[in-house]
Amino acid sequence: MIDYTGKTALVTGAGRRLGKHIALSLAAHGMNIIVHYRSSGNEARETARLAQQKGVRAWAIRADFADPEEPANFAEQCAAAAGEVAVLVNSASIFRHGGILDAPGRQFVENLQINALAPLELCRWFAKQCANGSIINILDARMDDYVNDHIPYALSKQALNSLTRMLSLELAPRIRVNGVAPGLILPSEVQGEAYFEKHAGANPLQTRGSEEDISEAVLYLLGANFVTGQVIFVDGGRHLRGYSYDG
Ligand SMILES: NC(=O)c1ccc[n+]([C@@H]2O[C@H](COP(=O)([O-])OP(=O)(O)OC[C@H]3O[C@@H](n4cnc5c(N)ncnc54)[C@H](OP(=O)(O)O)[C@@H]3O)[C@@H](O)[C@H]2O)c1
């Protein structure tokens, strides 16, 4: 088990929801935290305050990854504030409706930019600024299914999955690169609780997961010093059922 106490982690999209939970779990294990946010400034500052209460240093830093120039500017700000970063968790993401025949081209570009290319840019920077470290990319348990109403999103997560494998080879042995693929954890505003109740029985374990389940997978991968290029599906086994047309 690697001891990350006193090292710094950058968690993107950490003002709210899963990113916040991951950030606070890392803080509870003694890591300083850079809390990235785009629009949730108050929530991000609150996440940083909660991290500080655990006795670590924490910063809330804003960036909009829809702008291809932003990840590089953001990385500079992170380095200026916190110095060397030893852990990068790419959790920020957009999740919008769009089918293969009707989603506008710009929606594909936007999803790829925010969900795959911004993480890639951060991984490149990360690899230059630390001697040894660990990257966790947050994927989606259904990225390889055919979920016909979220095609640009699925494509972007497939791209991030492929990048995880490529980077794990390219950055070894200094840096391990792994993924966590959540299933039903927190409903989006569009889905709501009703969607989750309806689909909770669709996975073999017939339940839904929690934020703790995701943070525990992240913590495992951070400590697993003989594991790289791996994806842990935290989805009650849903991915084993594979392809489906909708829902
Ligand atoms: N929730 C689930 O059950 C579930 C299931 C499968 C996969 N996942 C994956 O797990 C991760 C976290 O899930 P989540 O539900 O917590 O995510 P989320 O609430 O949909 O989004 C996370 C954060 O991404 C940030 N973000 C959105 N657009 C951005 C942009 N243009 N630039 C920079 N940041 C941007 C937002 O920050 P601001 O709020 O500051 O704008 C948001 O808080 C995501 O990668 C998601 O795909 C989640």
The ligand as a MOL file (V3000), in Angstrom:
LIG
                    3D

  0  0  0     0  0            999 V3000
M  V30 BEGIN CTAB
M  V30 COUNTS 48 52 0 0 0
M  V30 BEGIN ATOM
M  V30 1 N -23.9820 9.5810 -10.8060 0
M  V30 2 C -23.9460 8.3350 -11.2690 0
M  V30 3 O -24.7290 7.4530 -10.8500 0
M  V30 4 C -22.9420 7.9660 -12.3250 0
M  V30 5 C -23.1590 6.8160 -13.1000 0
M  V30 6 C -22.2330 6.4900 -14.0780 0
M  V30 7 C -21.1060 7.2760 -14.2740 0
M  V30 8 N -20.9150 8.4010 -13.5070 0 CHG=1
M  V30 9 C -19.7070 9.2200 -13.7350 0
M  V30 10 O -19.1610 9.5840 -12.4800 0
M  V30 11 C -18.6460 10.9280 -12.5280 0
M  V30 12 C -19.3010 11.7670 -11.4510 0
M  V30 13 O -20.7110 11.6220 -11.5640 0
M  V30 14 P -21.7000 12.7590 -11.0360 0
M  V30 15 O -23.0760 12.2420 -11.2410 0
M  V30 16 O -21.2520 13.2320 -9.7040 0 CHG=-1
M  V30 17 O -21.3780 13.8900 -12.1430 0
M  V30 18 P -22.2090 15.2190 -12.4970 0
M  V30 19 O -22.8990 15.7040 -11.2950 0
M  V30 20 O -23.0220 14.9570 -13.7200 0
M  V30 21 O -21.0390 16.1820 -12.9390 0
M  V30 22 C -19.8680 16.3330 -12.1500 0
M  V30 23 C -19.3090 17.7110 -12.3060 0
M  V30 24 O -18.8180 17.9300 -13.6150 0
M  V30 25 C -18.6070 19.3100 -13.7100 0
M  V30 26 N -18.6780 19.8140 -15.0870 0
M  V30 27 C -19.7400 19.7470 -15.9300 0
M  V30 28 N -19.4630 20.4560 -17.0610 0
M  V30 29 C -18.2000 20.9410 -16.9110 0
M  V30 30 C -17.3590 21.7520 -17.7140 0
M  V30 31 N -17.7460 22.2550 -18.8990 0
M  V30 32 N -16.1240 22.0810 -17.2420 0
M  V30 33 C -15.7130 21.6330 -16.0360 0
M  V30 34 N -16.4680 20.8770 -15.2210 0
M  V30 35 C -17.7050 20.5320 -15.6530 0
M  V30 36 C -19.7060 19.9900 -12.8810 0
M  V30 37 O -19.1070 20.9700 -12.0540 0
M  V30 38 P -19.9500 22.2680 -11.5530 0
M  V30 39 O -21.1040 21.7100 -10.7530 0
M  V30 40 O -18.9640 23.0230 -10.7360 0
M  V30 41 O -20.3940 22.9990 -12.7870 0
M  V30 42 C -20.3170 18.8280 -12.0990 0
M  V30 43 O -20.4870 19.1120 -10.7380 0
M  V30 44 C -18.9190 11.4260 -13.9490 0
M  V30 45 O -17.7500 11.2600 -14.7180 0
M  V30 46 C -20.0270 10.5170 -14.4530 0
M  V30 47 O -20.0070 10.3350 -15.8450 0
M  V30 48 C -21.8120 8.7690 -12.5450 0
M  V30 END ATOM
M  V30 BEGIN BOND
M  V30 1 1 1 2
M  V30 2 2 2 3
M  V30 3 1 2 4
M  V30 4 1 4 5
M  V30 5 2 4 48
M  V30 6 2 5 6
M  V30 7 1 6 7
M  V30 8 2 7 8
M  V30 9 1 8 9
M  V30 10 1 8 48
M  V30 11 1 9 10
M  V30 12 1 9 46
M  V30 13 1 10 11
M  V30 14 1 11 12
M  V30 15 1 11 44
M  V30 16 1 12 13
M  V30 17 1 13 14
M  V30 18 2 14 15
M  V30 19 1 14 16
M  V30 20 1 14 17
M  V30 21 1 17 18
M  V30 22 2 18 19
M  V30 23 1 18 20
M  V30 24 1 18 21
M  V30 25 1 21 22
M  V30 26 1 22 23
M  V30 27 1 23 24
M  V30 28 1 23 42
M  V30 29 1 24 25
M  V30 30 1 25 26
M  V30 31 1 25 36
M  V30 32 1 26 27
M  V30 33 1 26 35
M  V30 34 2 27 28
M  V30 35 1 28 29
M  V30 36 1 29 30
M  V30 37 2 29 35
M  V30 38 1 30 31
M  V30 39 2 30 32
M  V30 40 1 32 33
M  V30 41 2 33 34
M  V30 42 1 34 35
M  V30 43 1 36 37
M  V30 44 1 36 42
M  V30 45 1 37 38
M  V30 46 2 38 39
M  V30 47 1 38 40
M  V30 48 1 38 41
M  V30 49 1 42 43
M  V30 50 1 44 45
M  V30 51 1 44 46
M  V30 52 1 46 47
M  V30 END BOND
M  V30 END CTAB
M  END
